[in-house]
Amino acid sequence: MTVTAFLQAFVLISLALSAVMTLAWLIQQRTGNSGWVDTVWTFGLGMVGAAAALAPVAHMEHSWRQFVVAAFLATWALRLGLHIARRTAGITDDPRYAALIDGWGASARSEMFWLLQKQALISIPLATAAFIAAHNPDPQLRIGDAIAILVMITAIAGEAVADEQLRQFRAVSHGAHGICDVGLWRYSRHPNYFFEWLGWTALPLLAINLSGDYPWGWLALVAPACMYWILVHVSGIPPLEEHMLRTRGAAYKSYQQRTSPFFPLPPVKRGATT
C-alpha cells in the first residue's frame, strides 16, 4: 500500500465520520433525546469501517481479510446499534449527555455540535485501523488471523450476553434502580465495555505482519488503544459511574469496592484488603 492510498483513505474516512456525527447532532436536536447519538455513531462507524475495509487499492486484489473485517464491523454495528436503539426508544434522554447539556446552558446547541465532531475525530483511528487490517497483502491464513477471528466472535457474543443480562436484571425483578451484579457483571462493572474493547484487538492481529513486509500493520494498534481510552477514561466509565454514584449512592460504592472496573476478575471478598 502506498502513502497516497493511505492518505486518500484517511481523508475519506475523516469526512465520512464527520458527516455521520453531524447527522447524529441533527437527530439529537430534533428529538431532544441524546441517546440517539450513540445509535447513529454505532451504525455510522460500522458502515464507514466496513466500506473502508472493502475499498479497492491500486495493484491489490480483493482478499479474504477484507471480507472478514467488513463482516465484523457490520455484525458489531448491527447488534450494538439495534440494542442501543431499543434502549433509547424507552428513555427521554441519555443521563450522560443530559448532564453536559444542563451545564452548557444557552450554548448547549453549539457545544453539542462540537462535542460530536470531537467524537468523530477520535473515531478516525478505529475505521482507519479497519482499512489497514483489511489490506494486509499476506495471502496466507496465519495463526494470528485465526486468533483474530476467534476474538471477534468472542467479543460480539460476550457483549451481547452482558447486555442481555443487564436487560433481564432490570426488567424481571430489580427495576431501574437496582445494581446488576449477576453473571458477567459479578466480575466486571462494565463487561459490555470490556468485550467492546476486546473486539478491536482483533484488528492488529489481522494487520501486523512480523515478516516486515507490511509495516502499515503496526498502525492498527491504535484501534484497541483508542477504544480503551474512550471507554475507560472519556465517555464510557467516568460519566456512567458518576451517574450511578449519584443515583445509587452507597450501594454502588460497595459494588465498586468489590468488583473490577473493566477487566473481568474474581470479586473481592468482604473483609479482604484491596
N, C-alpha and C positions, 0 to 999 in steps of 0.2 A: 504494500500500500504506500502510495506517495504522500508527501506532505500536503500537496494540493488537494488530493482526495480527502484527506483527514480534515483539512480546514473547511472545505466545502460542506462536508457532513456536519461539522461543528456549528457552522453558521446556520444551516438549515434547521438543525435541532434546536438551537437557541431561539430562532424566530418562531418556530412551531410551539415551543413551550411557553413563550411569552404570549402568543395568541390564545393558548389554552387557558392560561391564568387570567387573561383579560375577559374571556368568556365566563370564567368562574366568578369574577368580580361583578359582571353584569347580572348574572343569575342571583348572586347574593344581594345585590342592591334591589333587584326587582321583588324577590321573595321575602327578604328580611331574615332568611334562615341561612346562617353561615355554615351550617352542616353540609350544604351542597358544594361548598368549596372543595372539601376533601373528596367528594364523589367525582367532581369534574377533574380534579388533579389525578386521581387514580386512573380513570378511563383515558385521560389525555396522555399521561406518561406511558401507559401501556400501548396506546396507539402509536405515539411518536417512537417509542423504543422498538416496537415491532417493525415499523416502517424503516427505521434506521438499520435494523438487522437484515432486512430483505433488500436494502438498497444496493443496486449494482455498482461495482467499482471496476474501472477500466482494467482490462487484461486479467480479470478474475472471473471464473465461472461460479455459478451458484453452488454452494456447498451445503452439506447436511447440517453444519453448525448454524448456518443462517436460519434454517427452519426450526432447529431446536430452540435457539434464543427467541425467535419470534413467537413460537408456541408457548414458551414460558411466560413471556411478557403478556401475551393475550390471555392466557389462563389466569395468571395472577390478577390482572386488571378486571377481568370479568367477575371472578369470585369476590374479590375485595370490594370492587365498585358496587356490585349488587348488594352486598352486605351493608355497606355504608349508606347506600340509597334507602334501603329498607329501614335502617335505624333513623335516618334523617327525616323520613316521611312521618315518623311518630313523635318528633320533637318540634318545638317552636324556634329553637336556636341552639347552637353549639356553645356550651358554657365557656370554653377556652377563648373563642373569638368574641363572645359577648362581653367578657371582662375587658378585653382590649378596646372594644368599641365604646364601652362606657367611659373608659379612661381617656379616650381621644376627644370626646365631646363633639364640638362643632366641626372639627376637622376629620371626623371619622371616615367620611366618604373617600377623601384623597389618601388618608393614611392606610385604609384597607387596600386601595388600589396598589400602592407601592409595596405593601407587605406581600401581596400576592405576586408581584413581579419579583420580589426577592425569593419567593418560593420557586418561581420559575428558574431563577438564576442558580439556586443550589440543587435543582433537579437536572441541570445540564450534564453533570458528571455521570448520572445514572444512565441516561439514554446514550451518552457518548460511549460509556463502557459496554453497553449492549452492541453498539456498532463495532467496536474494537473486537469483542469476543466473537461475534458472528463472522468476522472477516479474517480470522486466523487461517492462513493458507495451508496449514498442515492437513493433508487428506486422510491421515490415519486416525483411527479411534484409539485414543490413549487411555491409560488408567485414570489420569486426571479428568478426562472427558466423561468417563463412566461415573466417577465420583460426583462430578458436577450434576449430571442428570439425576442421580440419587438424591443429592442435596436439594435440587429443585422440587422433586416430588415430596420429599420430607417437609420442606418449608411450607409449601402450599397446603398440604394435608394438616400439618401441625397448627398453622394459623387458623385454618377452618375449624379444627377441633376446639381450639382455645376460644374462638368467637362463639361457637355453638354452646360451649359450657357456660360462658358468661350469659348468653341469652336465656338459656334454660334456668340458670340460677335466679335471674331477675324475674322471669315470667312465672315460674312454678310456685316458689314459696317465700322469696325474700324481698320482693318488691324493689323499688327504685333506690332505696336507701341501705340495702344490705351490702356486705363486703364479701365478694366471691373469693373463697379460699379453698375451693374444691378442685379436684382434677389437676390440670396443669397449673392452675392458679395457686396451688399449695406450694409450688416450687419456685415460682417467679411471680412478682407482682404485675408483670407485663409479658406473659408468654406469647401473646399475639405479636407484640413488638419484636420479641426475640426471633420468632420464626420469620417475620417480615425481613429482618436483617439477614438471617441465615440464607434466604433465597438469593440475595445479591452476592453472597460469597461464591456462588457458582460461576459467576462471570469471569473472575480471574482464573479459575480452574480451567475454563474453556480457552481463555485468551493467552495465557502465559506458555511460551514455548522455551523450555530450558536449553534447547539446542542453540539459541541465539538467533535463529532465522527470522523471528518476528518480534523485534524489540518493542513495537507498539503494544504488545500484550501486557506489559507491566503497568501501563496506564489504567488498565481495568481495575486495579486495586483501589482506585478512587471510589468505586461504587460502594463496596461494603464500608469503607471508611466514612464516606459521606452519609450513608444511611444510618450508621451508628451515631454519628454526631447529631443528625437531625432528631433521631428518636430519643436518645439519652440526654442530650444537652440543650435542645432547642424547642421544637414544637410537639414533642411526644411526652416523655415522662414529666418534665418540670411543670408545665401548666396543668396537666391532668392531676398530678399528685397535690398540687396547690388547691385545686378544686375539691379533691377528695378529703383533704385535711379540713377544709373549710366546712364541708357538708357532713362529714362522718366523725370528725373530731378524734377523741381518744381511741376509738375502736380502730380507726385506720392507722393511727400512730403505733398501736400494738401490732398490727399486721405488718407495718414497715419493719419493726424491730425483729420479727421472726422470719421474714421472707425476703429472699434475694430480689433486688430491684429489676434485674434484667436476665442474666444467665440463670437457667434452671439449676437450683441447688437444693439439697435437703434442708427443710426448715430448721431454724434454731430452736432448740428445746427450751422450755421455760426454765429460767434459773441459770442457763448457760451463759458463759461470758462471750460477748460479741467482739 
